[in-house]
Amino acid sequence: MVWWIVVAVVVVALVVLVAAVMSVAGRLSGLDRALRRLLRRQEEAAVLQRKAEVLQESVAGLQRRAEAAQEKVAVIKAGFGGS
């Protein structure tokens, strides 16, 4: 009789353990999907950052060209007795 009680307790414990493992495994797959999404977003952010740096360099170049053009206009105005 004691053997049946021991076997029943072990079987119930195994069922509870399997249920807990299945629950955790289901959550792990969700975490894996979230991790892949985050990695993809990180890659997208890195690409955008590189594009922003290129754009910033372009703006700096345009600003230098605008300053040079303003200096040329000032020289031309001065040459004509500018106003």
C-alpha positions as CSV (number, residue, x, y, z in Angstrom):
1,M,0.0,0.0,0.0
2,V,2.8,2.4,0.8
3,W,4.4,1.7,-2.6
4,W,1.3,2.9,-4.3
5,I,1.3,6.2,-2.4
6,V,5.0,6.7,-3.2
7,V,4.5,5.9,-6.9
8,A,1.5,8.3,-7.0
9,V,3.5,11.1,-5.3
10,V,6.4,10.6,-7.8
11,V,4.0,10.6,-10.8
12,V,2.2,13.7,-9.6
13,A,5.6,15.4,-9.0
14,L,6.7,14.5,-12.6
15,V,3.5,15.8,-14.1
16,V,3.9,19.1,-12.3
17,L,7.6,19.3,-13.4
18,V,6.7,18.6,-17.0
19,A,3.9,21.2,-16.9
20,A,6.4,23.8,-15.5
21,V,9.0,22.9,-18.1
22,M,6.4,23.3,-20.9
23,S,5.3,26.7,-19.6
24,V,8.9,27.9,-19.4
25,A,9.7,26.6,-22.9
26,G,6.7,28.5,-24.3
27,R,7.9,31.7,-22.7
28,L,11.5,31.1,-24.1
29,S,10.2,31.0,-27.7
30,G,8.5,34.4,-27.1
31,L,11.7,35.8,-25.6
32,D,13.7,34.5,-28.7
33,R,11.3,36.3,-31.0
34,A,11.7,39.5,-29.0
35,L,15.4,39.2,-29.0
36,R,15.5,38.8,-32.8
37,R,13.3,41.9,-33.2
38,L,15.6,43.9,-30.9
39,L,18.6,42.8,-32.9
40,R,17.0,43.8,-36.1
41,R,16.1,47.2,-34.7
42,Q,19.6,47.6,-33.4
43,E,20.9,47.0,-37.0
44,E,18.4,49.5,-38.4
45,A,19.5,52.0,-35.8
46,A,23.2,51.5,-36.8
47,V,22.3,52.1,-40.4
48,L,20.4,55.2,-39.6
49,Q,23.2,56.5,-37.5
50,R,25.7,56.0,-40.4
51,K,23.3,57.8,-42.7
52,A,23.0,60.7,-40.2
53,E,26.7,61.0,-40.0
54,V,27.0,61.2,-43.8
55,L,24.2,63.8,-43.9
56,Q,26.0,65.8,-41.2
57,E,29.2,65.8,-43.2
58,S,27.2,67.0,-46.3
59,V,25.6,69.8,-44.3
60,A,29.1,70.8,-43.0
61,G,30.4,70.9,-46.6
62,L,27.5,72.9,-47.8
63,Q,28.0,75.4,-44.9
64,R,31.7,75.8,-45.9
65,R,30.7,76.4,-49.5
66,A,28.1,78.9,-48.5
67,E,30.6,80.8,-46.3
68,A,33.1,80.8,-49.3
69,A,30.4,82.1,-51.6
70,Q,29.5,84.9,-49.1
71,E,33.1,85.9,-48.9
72,K,33.3,86.0,-52.7
73,V,30.2,88.2,-52.8
74,A,31.7,90.5,-50.2
75,V,34.9,90.8,-52.3
76,I,32.9,91.5,-55.5
77,K,30.8,94.1,-53.7
78,A,33.9,95.7,-52.3
79,G,35.4,95.8,-55.8
80,F,32.4,97.7,-57.1
81,G,32.5,100.2,-54.3
82,G,29.7,98.1,-52.7
83,S,26.8,99.1,-50.7
